[in-house]
């Protein structure tokens, strides 16, 4: 029995080693597809997945266990940051997002990557679930500039902000709008440190 266990373990280890490159490649492709939804591919020319820094626990972004920031560069110049963030005040719990914001403070896109919002009601924050395929709710963040919009207005119009929402599902939209604003604030406040950190290094999170 011991011999069988040893052989089986060895076979499993060999199988894992054989398939690991394919799994890694698949994960990288998925990451690039997602990033491509918020950051135009023509806006950078560096190897984005290799140009990443890690954040330690960062309350400002709702990241209890830390997160990642990808740096986009073009012709050697800083172009944009793509940040992970989590809204902790969704209707049904946490809402994970990624936000791409240019070095000039202009958001190029926001996408929801995880949520448990009510199907057919609050899940319109996810463009894959939004019934309005021609003009998804999440698309309104593209082109908004952190430098031109007061921090208090990064919320829904019901609260005096600039972002639309769907009747009956305000909480979901409010949570996404606010965390997108927090991500933009964080990116701009720590822009130089985020762009200059060594690839693969970890920055300790803090309030902007």
Helices and strands as residue ranges (DSSP letters): H 2-38, G 41-43, G 48-50, E 52-55, G 59-61, E 67-74, E 77-90, E 93-102, E 107-114, G 122-125, G 137-141, G 151-153, G 157-159, H 170-189, H 191-196, E 202-203
